[in-house]
Amino acid sequence: MTPMEKARLCLATILERKAVDPVLLHVENLTTVADYFLITGGNSTRQVQAISRHLQKTLKEQEVPLYGVEGEQESQWVLLDYGEVVIHIFYQPIREFYDLEGLWVEAPEVNLEM
């Protein structure tokens, strides 16, 4: 599976749990951490947790290895590391505060039409 295919799978999966305003950034030329950042939100901490758990379950079924999870207990900002794709799932007010999209403004945004 290519990094873009993995990113698209992640996007489709989070949309199944009604993720809020997903943004896919191509960061490959800006960092060595990942090729893509998928940033999204949830309207409650429960929704953030549901998105995270659904994504983990779906990708595990597809045999996509998960390298790390941070923040799932509090569910204010959950980070999922799938190697070339790093997913940030925020509770919406926390997303607005940290403004990762603004921080990575130099990263091209990938068209999300599936």
C-alpha positions as CSV (number, residue, x, y, z in Angstrom):
1,M,0.0,0.0,0.0
2,T,1.4,3.4,-1.0
3,P,1.5,6.3,1.5
4,M,-1.3,8.0,-0.5
5,E,-3.4,4.8,-0.5
6,K,-2.9,4.6,3.3
7,A,-3.9,8.2,3.7
8,R,-7.0,7.8,1.6
9,L,-8.0,4.7,3.6
10,C,-7.6,6.7,6.8
11,L,-9.7,9.5,5.4
12,A,-12.5,7.1,4.3
13,T,-12.4,5.4,7.7
14,I,-12.6,8.6,9.8
15,L,-15.5,9.9,7.6
16,E,-17.5,6.8,8.6
17,R,-17.6,8.3,12.2
18,K,-18.5,11.8,10.9
19,A,-15.1,13.4,11.5
20,V,-15.2,17.2,11.3
21,D,-13.4,19.1,8.6
22,P,-10.7,16.7,7.6
23,V,-7.5,18.2,6.1
24,L,-4.8,16.1,4.4
25,L,-1.4,17.8,4.2
26,H,1.5,16.5,2.1
27,V,4.4,17.1,4.4
28,E,7.0,14.8,2.8
29,N,9.3,17.7,1.7
30,L,9.0,19.6,5.0
31,T,9.7,16.8,7.6
32,T,11.2,13.4,7.9
33,V,8.4,12.4,10.4
34,A,5.8,11.4,7.8
35,D,4.6,11.9,4.2
36,Y,1.1,13.0,5.2
37,F,-0.6,14.5,8.2
38,L,-4.4,13.9,8.4
39,I,-5.9,16.5,10.7
40,T,-9.5,16.3,11.8
41,G,-11.8,17.0,14.6
42,G,-14.7,15.7,16.7
43,N,-17.6,17.7,18.3
44,S,-17.0,15.9,21.7
45,T,-14.3,13.9,23.4
46,R,-16.5,10.8,22.9
47,Q,-16.6,11.4,19.2
48,V,-12.8,11.8,19.1
49,Q,-12.4,8.5,20.9
50,A,-14.9,6.8,18.6
51,I,-13.0,8.0,15.5
52,S,-9.7,6.9,16.9
53,R,-10.9,3.4,17.9
54,H,-12.7,2.9,14.6
55,L,-9.6,3.9,12.7
56,Q,-7.4,1.6,14.7
57,K,-9.8,-1.4,14.3
58,T,-10.2,-0.8,10.5
59,L,-6.5,-0.5,9.8
60,K,-5.7,-3.5,12.0
61,E,-8.1,-5.5,9.9
62,Q,-6.2,-4.3,6.8
63,E,-2.9,-5.3,8.5
64,V,-1.6,-1.7,8.5
65,P,0.8,-1.5,11.5
66,L,0.3,1.1,14.1
67,Y,3.5,2.5,15.6
68,G,2.1,4.6,18.4
69,V,-0.9,6.2,20.0
70,E,-0.9,9.3,22.2
71,G,-3.8,11.1,24.0
72,E,-6.5,8.5,23.7
73,Q,-7.5,8.5,27.4
74,E,-8.2,12.3,27.5
75,S,-9.4,12.4,23.9
76,Q,-8.6,16.1,23.5
77,W,-5.9,15.4,20.9
78,V,-5.3,11.9,19.8
79,L,-2.2,11.2,17.6
80,L,-2.0,8.0,15.7
81,D,1.3,7.1,14.0
82,Y,1.0,4.9,10.9
83,G,4.5,5.6,9.6
84,E,4.1,7.6,6.5
85,V,0.7,8.9,7.7
86,V,0.2,10.6,11.0
87,I,-3.4,11.3,12.1
88,H,-4.3,14.1,14.5
89,I,-7.8,13.9,15.9
90,F,-8.8,16.9,17.9
91,Y,-11.7,17.9,20.1
92,Q,-12.8,21.0,18.0
93,P,-11.9,23.7,20.5
94,I,-8.5,22.2,21.0
95,R,-8.0,22.0,17.3
96,E,-8.7,25.7,16.9
97,F,-6.3,26.5,19.8
98,Y,-3.3,24.6,18.3
99,D,-4.1,25.4,14.7
100,L,-1.8,22.7,13.1
101,E,-3.1,23.7,9.7
102,G,-1.6,27.2,10.3
103,L,1.6,25.7,11.7
104,W,2.1,23.6,8.5
105,V,0.8,26.3,6.1
106,E,3.7,25.6,3.7
107,A,2.5,22.0,3.2
108,P,0.3,21.5,0.1
109,E,-3.3,20.4,0.9
110,V,-4.3,17.3,-0.9
111,N,-7.7,17.3,-2.6
112,L,-10.0,15.1,-0.5
113,E,-12.6,14.2,-3.1
114,M,-12.8,10.4,-3.1
